Amino acid sequence: MLMKILGGLDILGALILILVGAGIAPGKTFLIVFGAIFILKSLIGFLQDVGSWIDISCGIFLLISILIHIPSFVAFILAFVLAQKGIFSFM
């Protein structure tokens, strides 16, 4: 059950990354909250697996995207990897 909840967060995070990449940035507090969620979620695995590294990179990306403009292809690549991770957690 926990894996499905965390997978749902991954898919929601992928949608947020797509919005950021498309230039439709949600509010700053929204990005801060989801960035913190992904960083905390990555600490659950203590950065020992690839999934935790994907989570921390997405969390850092969301936090940095508040301050500077990051190229959209980076956001789309991270969104694809995060969505794939979320879909595999449902299997």
DACOR-V114237 format. One record per residue. N is the residue number from 1. SS is DSSP state (H for helix, E for strand, - for the rest). PHI is phi in radians with two decimals (NA if undefined). BURIAL is # if it has 16 or more other ideal C-beta (glycine too) atoms within 10 Angstrom, else .. Layout:
((N | SS | PHI | BURIAL) (N | SS | PHI | BURIAL))
This chain:
((1 | - | NA | .) (2 | H | -1.13 | .) (3 | H | -1.12 | .) (4 | H | -1.24 | .) (5 | H | -1.15 | .) (6 | H | -1.15 | #) (7 | H | -1.15 | #) (8 | H | -1.12 | .) (9 | H | -1.11 | #) (10 | H | -1.12 | #) (11 | H | -1.17 | #) (12 | H | -1.12 | .) (13 | H | -1.13 | #) (14 | H | -1.13 | #) (15 | H | -1.13 | .) (16 | H | -1.14 | #) (17 | H | -1.12 | #) (18 | H | -1.13 | #) (19 | H | -1.11 | #) (20 | H | -1.13 | #) (21 | H | -1.16 | #) (22 | - | -1.44 | .) (23 | - | 1.55 | .) (24 | - | -1.80 | .) (25 | - | -1.34 | #) (26 | - | -1.19 | .) (27 | - | -1.09 | .) (28 | H | -1.12 | .) (29 | H | -1.16 | .) (30 | H | -1.10 | .) (31 | H | -1.19 | #) (32 | H | -1.14 | .) (33 | H | -1.12 | .) (34 | H | -1.24 | #) (35 | H | -1.09 | #) (36 | H | -1.17 | .) (37 | H | -1.07 | #) (38 | H | -1.21 | #) (39 | H | -1.19 | #) (40 | H | -1.14 | .) (41 | H | -1.14 | #) (42 | H | -1.24 | #) (43 | H | -1.30 | .) (44 | H | -1.08 | .) (45 | - | -1.53 | .) (46 | - | 0.94 | .) (47 | - | 0.97 | .) (48 | - | -1.70 | .) (49 | - | -2.22 | .) (50 | H | -1.14 | .) (51 | H | -1.06 | #) (52 | H | -1.17 | #) (53 | H | -1.20 | .) (54 | H | -1.14 | #) (55 | H | -1.09 | #) (56 | H | -1.20 | #) (57 | H | -1.20 | #) (58 | H | -1.20 | #) (59 | H | -1.12 | #) (60 | H | -1.16 | .) (61 | H | -1.06 | #) (62 | H | -1.13 | #) (63 | H | -1.23 | #) (64 | H | -1.26 | .) (65 | H | -1.15 | #) (66 | H | -1.23 | .) (67 | H | -1.55 | .) (68 | - | -2.28 | .) (69 | - | -1.54 | .) (70 | - | -1.86 | .) (71 | - | -0.94 | .) (72 | H | -1.19 | .) (73 | H | -1.16 | .) (74 | H | -1.17 | .) (75 | H | -1.12 | #) (76 | H | -1.19 | #) (77 | H | -1.15 | .) (78 | H | -1.10 | #) (79 | H | -1.13 | #) (80 | H | -1.11 | .) (81 | H | -1.16 | #) (82 | H | -1.20 | #) (83 | H | -1.15 | #) (84 | H | -1.10 | .) (85 | H | -1.10 | #) (86 | H | -1.16 | #) (87 | H | -1.16 | .) (88 | H | -1.18 | .) (89 | H | -1.30 | #) (90 | - | -1.44 | .) (91 | - | -1.50 | .))
